[in-house]
Amino acid sequence: MSDASTIEKAKSETVRILLVEDDDGCAHLLQKLLSLWQYGAFDIRRAENLSAALREVAQGGLDLVLLDLGLPDSRGLDTLIRMRTAAETVPIIVLTGTDDEELAVRTLQQGAQNYIVKGREDGPSLARAIRYAIERCRAQAALAQERDLLRSLMDNIPDQVYLKDMDSRFVSVNPATARLFGAAAPGELIGKCDFDFFPRELAEQFRAEEQTLLHCDQPCVNREVPITDSAGNPRWVLTTKVPLRDHAGHITGLLGINRDITEHKQTEVYREMGLEVLQILNAPGDLRGSIQRVLAILKMRTGCDAVGIRLQDGDDFPYYAQQGFPKAFLLTENTLIAPTADGGLCRDKDGNVCLECTCGLVISGKTDPSNPLFTRGGSCWTNDSLPLLELPSDQDPRLNPRNQCIHQGYASVALVPIRAQDMIVGLLQFNDRRKGCFTRDTIEILEGIAAHIGVTLIRKQAAEEVRFQKMLLESQNEASIDGILNVDENGRIIWFNRQFLEMWGIPADVVQSRSDEAALRSVLDKLLDPQAFSDKVEYLYKHKDLKSRDEIQLKDGREFDRYSAPVRSSTGSYLGRVWLFRDITERKQAQKMITQALADLTTEHEKLIATQMQLIEAAKMKSVGQLAASVAHEVKNPLAIALMGLEYLSSTVAINDDRVATVVKDTKEAIQRADIIIRELMNFSVPAKLEMKHQDLNRIVEHTVHLMRHEARKRNVTSNMDLGPSLPHLPLDGTKIEQTLVNLCMNAIEAMPTGGTLLVRTRANQLEAGATEVIVDMEDTGAGIPEADLVNIFEPFFSRKQVGKGFGLGLSVSKQIIELHGGTLQIGNRPAGGAKVTITLKT
């Protein structure tokens, strides 16, 4: 600010001064002197002792304190100290009658802005000293604020910031720098240099660089430097060093700023690794060799102590390849299958094999993306595995945690699923004894590498399968009883088998010519109708889309079955034609015998059907007996007691009333008839036990509807199915369930004598607590069931059918079968007409 502007600002301000002076004359003189100042006004308040002065200070609103050190209640330097404590931000000028240079220095050291001896200053000089003291104090406060702001910035910035002197020694560092060097506090680095922390070769490089900067004024800006932190871990920093200058422009030291770019460099390395892996996977070669080369690159580039690749082998996921794992570790960790108590395979409710520990969790696809240990891609990773040992069992999602990786001392662990066509077929595993080896970015890169491996697995397995199928096809064709000939789109022979040559006896020179026309000429003289043969060949070559099958006769009495079809590429382009010839001479000779045998078989088949129907009827009656047996057992004894009671009454009580005698007689006869029925029912056996196993209910329904198709067509009934997708397999006795469905379908068909529609539908219903039930609905468009009959339809022997058309036990037996399966069977009427049957089975 210029002098003129300073004077103008001074004129516009009123300076509020506290004068601490016990001498009235001195106080009056000072006020008089200050009143003569023409560049501004002074508002002076006076205190005659220190106590009064401290009260004034406490009220605030002061710009400066003029303080006499010799007061009635305080004297000397202690007066200044007490005032300085009370007025921390207010400038103080010591105004005293003592001309003591040592005291003057000490007052300045204690925070006084000036030391003025009374009588030595005139009015303008004193006013100027007051103004200068106030401005100096403001400047010092602003400087202190900037210093505090800079210190706060240095203390909280994540970059490492430091100052060095001309000899490359630290003079100031921030906490981030202290952490890099493993110091408890920044002060521990002051006075030290790079030789105290880095290897000598690296420290000499840093010193030479800094000395060049200090003496040649050559700053170092944004240079990437590899270093080692206090824990011995390799790090990368982006460093900038610039010179520090004093007010005269002379270099007095340097400012250094380091930014940790380890994660960035690590990500770059991982991306380069991904490209290398991709090149290996796309190069020709067998799958195992490719995987081994990939594994070597992964271990070298990541620097991990151990790397492994697990691939699916049946139900298990053993190590397909690995490097770095101890043998003892592999002996226990190679398999992931959880055993049962009896040594079998542990399976979940869906029948899948259960896999143990964290590897099993990732491979099973049961990771939780909301958990910091897992990624959205299904990977699991940690830079410090020890806390997993303290994870409560109710919070641990793993099955049978083994924690062998932790016990082996591996701190950093990454498990990345290998996917192929939306299925997890393997796992990439990375273990290192150092902490902090991975970042979320590097894990995502590893997930991309795993995806490439999955695609390569599919491609190379497909290629190996193609090679195998080609070899198998050629072997099969050579071993075939058919003569096979392949020609290209130009009619040139491209392949044939040995059987073709032997059947036709084609000369070797004809075969070597690869001409289909020459081969055709060589066989014409062996045919009964050579013209028809050649005409058919010419016709098929012109009509490339046609397939053909016919029989040809040879002069020597043989007969060949000839088949021909076009060969096309995956895009549909025409590649040629295949010809197949089979010697059917013996088949023709045996045709009459086969025809006769077929007739005999048809007769026997009809007998078998009749026998089967009898067996079905017998089975049905057996089911009736099983249901009635329990009823007969319970009724037999009461009937016997009732009959004995009537016999006793008849023999001991004289019955004089004819009507009573008649009633007794009729009752006795009724009991005897019931007893006869009971004895007949007792001849039936109880139902056999169910033979349960997990089955596909949709397949049973399909088979049932297929069985009933003839009966439905006969009655002009249309059968429709609506089968729910992906129904869980259920523990069922398939035969009993099919028996029940057949019985219910037959009831529905018989309820539509003039025709109608039968719909069978299956569906799954998710229940609470994760359970699932499977439902079969069967609806017909018949007349329905009378409401009065609905309550009786499951009662044994209840039937509205004509005598001889049914025993009234079908629904009872069906209900019993469903209930034995732990399910329910319900029957009702549809609002639109017809009946509806609902079967509910639980998984």
Salt bridges, closest charged atoms under 4 A:
GLU13 OE1 - ARG131 NH1 3.58
GLU21 OE1 - LYS118 NZ 2.51
ASP24 OD1 - ARG46 NH2 2.48
GLU48 OE2 - ARG46 NH2 3.88
GLU56 OE1 - ARG45 NH1 3.12
ASP63 OD1 - ARG16 NH2 3.20
ASP68 OD2 - LYS118 NZ 3.01
ASP99 OD2 - ARG120 NH2 2.55
GLU135 OE2 - ARG138 NH1 3.29
ASP155 OD1 - ARG151 NE 3.22
ASP159 OD2 - ARG259 NH2 2.86
ASP165 OD2 - ARG169 NE 3.34
ASP167 OD2 - ARG169 NH1 2.59
ASP167 OD1 - ARG207 NH2 2.98
ASP194 OD2 - LYS164 NZ 2.85
GLU204 OE2 - ARG200 NE 3.13
GLU209 OE2 - ARG223 NH2 2.08
GLU209 OE1 - LYS241 NZ 3.15
GLU210 OE2 - LYS164 NZ 2.84
GLU210 OE2 - LYS241 NZ 2.88
ASP217 OD2 - ARG245 NH2 2.58
GLU224 OE1 - LYS265 NZ 3.08
ASP246 OD2 - HIS250 ND1 3.73
ASP260 OD2 - ARG235 NH2 2.86
GLU268 OE2 - HIS264 NE2 2.90
GLU268 OE1 - LYS265 NZ 3.81
GLU272 OE1 - ARG301 NH1 3.88
GLU276 OE2 - ARG301 NH2 2.46
ASP305 OD2 - ARG433 NH1 3.88
ASP315 OD2 - ARG347 NH2 3.72
GLU333 OE2 - ARG402 NH1 3.55
ASP350 OD1 - LYS349 NZ 3.52
GLU356 OE1 - ARG402 NH2 2.77
ASP384 OD2 - LYS435 NZ 3.60
ASP396 OD2 - ARG398 NH2 2.84
ASP432 OD1 - ARG434 NE 2.84
GLU478 OE1 - ARG498 NH1 3.74
ASP482 OD1 - ARG582 NE 2.47
GLU517 OE2 - ARG521 NH1 3.37
GLU538 OE2 - LYS542 NZ 3.41
ASP545 OD1 - ARG568 NH2 2.13
ASP550 OD2 - LYS536 NZ 3.46
ASP550 OD2 - ARG562 NH2 2.68
GLU551 OE2 - ARG587 NH2 3.50
GLU551 OE1 - LYS588 NZ 2.83
ASP556 OD2 - ARG558 NE 2.80
ASP561 OD2 - ARG549 NH2 3.06
GLU604 OE2 - LYS607 NZ 3.82
GLU647 OE1 - LYS668 NZ 3.59
ASP657 OD2 - ARG659 NH2 3.64
GLU669 OE2 - LYS665 NZ 2.68
ASP675 OD2 - ARG679 NH1 2.11
GLU711 OE1 - LYS714 NZ 3.30
GLU711 OE2 - ARG715 NE 2.84
GLU738 OE1 - HIS703 ND1 2.77
GLU750 OE1 - LYS801 NZ 3.09
ASP777 OD2 - ARG761 NH2 3.61
ASP777 OD2 - ARG763 NE 2.81
GLU779 OE2 - ARG761 NH2 3.03
GLU779 OE1 - ARG830 NE 3.30
GLU779 OE2 - LYS836 NZ 3.96
ASP789 OD1 - ARG800 NH2 2.91
GLU819 OE2 - LYS815 NZ 2.33
